Amino acid sequence: MADKNGPDGTGETGPGTQHETGIRDDDLERRRRELEASLATRLPNRLEGKDDAKAGSAAGYGQAVKLSSEFIAGVVVGAGIGWIIDRMAGTSPWGLIVFLLLGFGAGVLNVMRSAGVVAEFGQGNTSRSDRDDSK
């Protein structure tokens, strides 16, 4: 008994033959070409995707450096002001302790503002995306 998949009964299909689903090979080939063309327009160069991933990674590192430097700056400025007050007023070590804690709080607040978690002073309840859309 001959197999119904091919014209010669070997199970192999030639160009233009019809499969069990009723779709012809040339129709499948045409659909494949259309799909490739559609994907090519949506993804112009697949190698650029790797560059985009590297750029995203670099942007993430940049954001991390920005946030950490804002935190460290708050702590250092607070400690510096406290040390100066201690030297001038002779209240050592209380000025340093108080202003170090205030600097820590200011650093945390700056990081939260930069990350968009807390609204900036005077902005009310608007989020960062709402402010960006209005520009």
BELQUIQUI-V617485 format. One record per backbone hydrogen bond with DSSP energy under -1.0 kcal/mol. CO is the residue of the C=O (numbers start at 0). NH is the residue of the N-H. If there is no record, write none. Layout:
[[CO	NH] [CO	NH]]
This chain:
[[13	16] [16	24] [18	21] [22	18] [23	27] [24	28] [25	29] [26	30] [27	31] [28	32] [29	33] [30	34] [31	35] [32	36] [33	37] [34	38] [35	39] [36	40] [37	41] [38	42] [46	50] [47	51] [48	52] [49	53] [50	54] [51	55] [52	56] [53	57] [54	58] [55	59] [56	60] [57	61] [58	62] [59	63] [60	64] [61	65] [62	66] [63	67] [64	68] [65	69] [66	70] [67	71] [68	72] [69	73] [70	74] [71	75] [72	76] [73	77] [74	78] [75	79] [76	80] [77	81] [78	82] [79	83] [80	84] [81	85] [82	86] [83	87] [84	88] [85	89] [90	93] [92	96] [93	97] [94	98] [95	99] [96	100] [97	101] [98	102] [99	103] [100	104] [101	105] [102	106] [103	107] [104	108] [105	109] [106	110] [107	111] [108	112] [109	113] [110	114] [111	116] [111	117] [119	122] [122	125] [126	130] [127	131] [128	132] [129	133]]
